[in-house]
Every structure is written in C-alpha cells, then in structure tokens.
Amino acid sequence: MIRLCAFADEAGTSLAEQIAALKQNNISLIELRSIDEKNVSKFTDEEAAEYARILRENGIAVWSVGSPLGKVELAEAEEHMATVRRVCEIAKILGAQRVRMFSFYNSEGQGEAVIAALRKMAGIAEEYGLIFCHENEKGIYGDTDGHVEELMNADISGLRFVFDPANFIQCGVSVRCAAERLFSRTDYLHVKDVVAATGELVPAGHGDGFIDGLINMITASGGDFVLTLEPHLMIFAGYNEIDGEEMKHRFHFTSNADSFAFAANALKEILIKCGYNETEKGWIYK
C-alpha cells in the first residue's frame, strides 16, 4: 500500500487552507513545515498542541515535521543542537514520529565532521523516541548519490533517508542511478519533478524525475510506503526563508490551491498507470 502525504503549506498559508486542500485531494498525512508563515521550528508549545488537536479532529496525522534542521553552516553544528532539541519537543507535541533534516552547508570534504554532527543529532532524536530523516538537497553535504551513500554506510542509529528526485537532478545526478544505489535504504519519497535541461519545476511525470520508475520499485519491494507531495509549482509563503533560489516553472496557475490540486492529480494519474487503486486507507496495488 502507498499512502499520500504533503507539504500542505504549498496549498495555503493558514491551517484551515491546508486542511481544506488535503481533504479536497484525499490526503490524510501532512509533513508539517509552516503555518501562517511561521516555520514549525518556531512554534510555541501552545501553538503546536492546538494545531495537533485541529488536525486530529479533521482526520489528518502529522507524518513528519518538515524542519530546517541541518540547514546551517557546519561550523555552527554544536550550537545548533539546542534547536535540534527544541524541534524534537515540538515534534512530540505534534504527534510526529519523523523529523526531516539536512547535513550542513559549506561541508564539502568534511565527511567525518558531518557524520559526527549527524550522529549527535540522531542521538538526540532517539532520546525523544523520534527518527531523523535526511533529505538530499543541493548545497549540503548529502547532495549527490555518492555522498548520501556515504552517510548511509556510516550506519548512524536513528537516522533514515528521504529520496527527493528533483533535488538529485538539480545536482546533476541521474535519478535512475541514484535509485539503484539508494532506494533499498530509503524511508520515504518526496515527490517533486524537474526538467533536467531547463531546471523548470513541473508536476510529477512531466520531467526527468523517474517518478513512475520509483513507484514501480516500491511495488517490487512489496512493502508499504509513503509519498510526500512537495511540488514547488508556485512560490508559496515562507519559501524564501527555507530556500531562496529562483524557481523556474513551465506550468502556470492562478492560485496555490490550484497548483497543489494539479500536482496531486498528476501523481494520482501515475499511481493508476502503475497499477494502483485508491481506497479509503490508501493506494492498493491491484
């Protein structure tokens, strides 16, 4: 079975808008990144508890916290640990088991130091009964398939891995090759697609992200899996705070909600072509 999750802040700024988009597209899991332009790492305990209550009442579970942990200079790693603890506290209040994170800027050639810092971060997560999930992204240590494999081989307790195909393409890596090296040790996928030749972000299946191939690999593995929709088809509130690089788009939409719905439908079309049927519990292979 495949279950769908999403960064719903790409559909709307407020929690009400995010819940509406998730319900409209029959997605019951959220990777919570921001609400009202406030990053999850900055939520108060009271805010986190209230958001968790409202999400539960609407039948939506926090699959992962889409934190910015590790998006700092490697030289700042030690002082960053206080933020790591704070995000873990917030994740527990939200009822999440996973926290998405990264592996530091300006860290090329410093693999040992990166691994030591990640080991400490994952250790803190384990204290809270959480799992940290490293995302490959341009500009951090774990950007290419080779670097991600190096981190995987370090066998850091409490650390798992998110596979983002578009981010690999933006680093000049073949998604097919990366999948052959890394998929068997991937915890879940971020669904984002891009045209390699132009850098244009596009709905799933319209670029070089090998989305159908990744889904077929999930099917062959025989296990349950989660796909988190992160389409980046429009600039959304808070984007400059988490990234800031220019977005290039081939498709144009009148609203974030429309772009989100189009992205969700594009992914669902691929799932159907790959032999899946939508049910109340998730997408089941025929």
N, C-alpha and C positions, 0 to 999 in steps of 0.2 A: 504494500500500500504506500502511496505517496500522499503526504499532507502538504497543503499550501500555507505559507506564512508570508508576511510582507512588512516592509518598512512603510507603514501607512502614513507617515508624515509627508510622503511624496504625493499623497492624495489631498491632504488638507492640514492646516496648521492646528486647529483645535482638536481636542479629543473627540468631540461629537462628530466632526467631519471625518476623522479617521475611522471611527466605529461605523459610520454610515457607509464609507467606501468598502470596508471589509465585509460588511453584511451584504451589500449590493453585489459583491463579487464572490460571495460564498467562501470566504477565507476566515478561518476560526483561530488562527495563530498570528501573533504580532511580534516582530523584532523591534522593540520599543527604543527609539532613538531621540525623539524630541516631541514636546507638546507645547503649544503656544510659543514656539521659537526658543524654548528653554531646553537645553540638552539634558538628557537623562542623568548625567553625572552631577548636575546642579540641582536636582530635585531635593526638596526637604523631605524628611520622614513623613510629614503630614500629607504632602502632595502625593508621594509615592503610594501611600496607603489608600488615599481617596481614588487615585487613578486605578489601582488594582481592584478596588471594590466595584467601580463602574464597569470596568472591563469584564469582570466575572459576571456581573448582573446581565451583561449583554452576550454572554457565552463565548467570550474571547479570552484566550490564555496567552500569557507572555512567554513565548518560546525561548527568546533570547533578549538580552539587553544589548542594544547596538551602541556600545560605549566607544569613546575615543581613546581608550587606554592604549598606551604604547605609541601614540602619535605625538611624541615629544623627542627631543634630541637624546641620543644615547647618554650623553654626559649628564642629563637630568634624571637618569633612571632611579637613582637612590631616593631622591626627594619625591619622585613620582609615586612611591609606594604608599604614601598617605592617601593619594587619590585612588589607588587600587583598592585600599581597604574601604574607602567611602563608597565606591561603586559596588563593591560586594555587599555592603549593608543595604544599599538601595535595591539591588537585585533580589535579596532575600525578602524584602518588604513586598516587592512586586510579584513574588512567587515564581521567579525565573530560576531555571537550573543552569543556564548557559549565559556567558558574557562574551560577546565578540570583542577582539582586541588585535593589536598590531605589534610590530617589532622594531620600532625606533627609526628616526631619521638620522642621516649622516652616520651610518653604522657600517658602511661597506668596508670589508676587510677586517671587521672586528667580531667575527662569528663567536669566538669564545666568550667575549663580554656580553654579547646579545643573549646567548644561551644561558649564561649565569643570571642575567636580569629576568629572563622569561621563567627560569626555574623558580626564582624568588616570587615572582608574580603568581605563578600557578600554585605555589605552596600556600600563598595567602588565600587563594580561591578555595583550595581544599580545606582550609580551616573553617570556611563558611559553608562547606558542602556544595561548592559550585564547580563548574567546569569552564575553563577559559578556552575559547575557540579562536585560533589565529587566522586572520584573513590576509591573503596575498594582496598586496597593493603597491603601486608604483611609488618609489621614493623611500620605502622602508627596507629593512634587511631582507625580510621574506617576500621578495618581489617576484623572482623567477622560480621556475620549477626546480632548478638546482638548489637554490637557497632554501626553498620550502622543504625539499627532501632532506637537506642537511639538518633542519630543525626537527623534522620527524625522526630522523635517525638518532637525535640526541636523547630520545626516549624520556621526555620531561613528564613526570607524573602530574596528572591533572590538566594537561594541555592537549587539545584536539585541534582540528583544522577545518576551516571553511574554504571551499573552492569557488573562486569568482572568475569565470571565463573571460569576461571583458577586461578585467584588470590584467590578466596574463597577456592578452592581445596588446594592450597598451604598453606592455614591457617587451614587446617583440617576441613573445613566446607562443608557439603553436598550442592551441587548446587541446588538440588531439594528443600531441606528445606529452603534455602536462598530465592529461587524464591517465595515460598509460602508466606514468610514473607514480602518480599520487592518489588516484581515485580509491584504491582499496583501503587507504588510510584516511579518507575524507569523512568528516562527521555529517556535514550537510552542505548544500549548494546555495550560492547567491545567483539568482537569475537576472543577468544583465548582458546585453548583447551589443556588439560594436562592429562597424565595418573597418577591417584592418587597413585598407588602402587610404581611407579618408579620416578615420578617427571619429566618425559620426556614430552617436549612440542611437540604437534602433530597438524596436520591440523584439522579443525572443523569436529566433528563426529568420530574421531579416538581415543578420550579419554573419560574422565568422566565428560565433561563439560555440558551435558544435553542440547546441542545446539538445537536439534530438539524439545525438550520439551519447551524450551524458545520461539522458533518460533511459536509453537502451542499456547502458552499463548498470544503471540502478536495477532495471528489470532482471538482467543476468545475475546480479548479486543475490537476488531472492529475498532481500530484506526490506524493512520499512525505511522510508526516507522522508526528509523534509526539504522542500524547495522554498527559499525566501525570495520573494519578488522585490528587486531593487532596480527598477527600470531606468531611472535618471532620464526620462523623456522630456522633462521640463525642469527649469530651475525651480526649486522649492524652498520654502522658508528655512533658514538655517544652513543652507548648502555652503555658503561662503565660510561659515565657521568650521565645517568639517572637511572641506576640500579647497575650494577657491580657484581651481584650474578652470579654464574656459570649457564649457560644454558645447559640443557640436551636434546638431540634430538634423536628421533627414526628414523626420515626420514633425508636423506642427499641430498643436492643439489649442483650443480656446480656454481650457482650464486644467488644473492639476488633476481634478477628479476624472475628467475625460481621458487624460493621458494614462492615468492609473488603470482605468477600466479597459482601455485598449490594450495595455500591456498584459493585464490579467487574461484577457480573451486570447491574445496571441499565444501565451503559454498553454492555455487550456486546449487550443487547437493542436499544438504539438503533442500534448498528452494523449489526445484522442487518436491522432495519427500513429502514435507509438503503442496503441492497443489498450488504453486505459478508459475506464468508465467512471463518471463522477457519482459518488454516493454521499449519504449524509455524513459518513465517518471520514471520507477521503476518496482518493482516486485509486480504484482497484484494477489491477491488470486482468484482462479477460481470461 
